[in-house]
């Protein structure tokens, strides 16, 4: 059971909710703070105070006062008008993450919502009702307004959800599970949509997958080392300690561990003096990507426990401040950084693929073909990898350097963080396919060298990989192999 306090959620706990069957509940002490915050909103409405988003319009309409009898209609209109998302829906697991992160943010007790709002979000999570949320339409400032509006719709029994493997009207899923649709009261619509939960949810799913991919890339590279009879000396600890980057030292250490006992690797001078950079510089390149991923993790763990609403209610309602915590710049920059880091894992992987298949660069059969000439073998797999890494280069262009003013220039600088997160996830998917191609080629090369000569750890990974993709004994439709292996490499 993961207990939400608004302050202590970890990536590992998020992972247990997203990928496991872990249930969620709200901490009782935190609920007391939620209740006090809501009572402050009730006083504001009753006393007819002018407070942004509670008794005023939104954005450029912030100077328009709303009478107390219209505050519920104001919230309803807000959600309906802001549900402007377009394009393909977010993956279902990202939608699930949005529910969790929004519930956690509201649990902090700065947003003024009733407990029923958080309880309904948690019911959705525990019943596995996941809103259908279009991916496109967020500027990543003033919160992820459009995506989160589609989430809010489903709490009201509107819009669509995924439930028990089917896409259906939210009203039906709520009826099937006995969940009462909520009627939004003062501040609650704004509290649901003013936040960075779309970009952060997309980002955390991409990060969890990227972390696994980075780990897998090291053992895949180790099998490539064996297939190409790579020189182990370049991974000597003294070399990497001499530079001083912790992540680089760790990658080299793991590669040495994976290759311990291998009879396929060589020493410098035995076959050649030096390897190409794509082999020799694995610790430096992969280590730098790990540095970036560590940065991303740090920012995500702050953001999943952040108050990103506006306005925020402090001191039992005695201090209410309209600020800008909804601005997604910290996550936008982190996502752009992750895009580069993951792209580089694919870039260097594609260069290793080239060395595995190019007969001018090794002594293996050309393109690892069982009958070079008659059969093309892995020739076009390298083409596919080259295409994917080239696409990554386009997607890796930073989204955060762009900004288009909105709301009649009231919101004149935005983060585009949701675009950055979406592109990071696409780069992750592309890169995983590149690593799958490298693994197919590396396994084939190691098999030609003699799998009995592999290290115990690489041999074990090889055997598991062979359960997914058999040896290349004849040309076949390799697309199926690539997708199957990429799926196997994903977080399950």
WOQUIBEL-V677038 format. One record per helix or strand of 2 or more residues. SS is the DSSP state (alpha for helix, beta for strand). FROM is the first residue (numbers start at 1). LEN is the number of residues. If there is no record, write none. Layout:
SS | FROM | LEN
SS | FROM | LEN
This chain:
beta | 2 | 3
alpha | 11 | 9
beta | 24 | 3
alpha | 28 | 19
alpha | 59 | 5
alpha | 68 | 15
beta | 86 | 4
alpha | 92 | 16
alpha | 115 | 13
beta | 129 | 3
beta | 134 | 3
alpha | 145 | 11
beta | 160 | 4
beta | 166 | 4
alpha | 170 | 8
alpha | 188 | 6
alpha | 197 | 31
alpha | 232 | 4
alpha | 237 | 7
alpha | 246 | 14
alpha | 277 | 4
alpha | 282 | 22
beta | 312 | 3
alpha | 315 | 3
beta | 319 | 3
alpha | 329 | 29
alpha | 366 | 3
alpha | 379 | 17
alpha | 417 | 33
alpha | 451 | 3
alpha | 456 | 13
alpha | 478 | 12
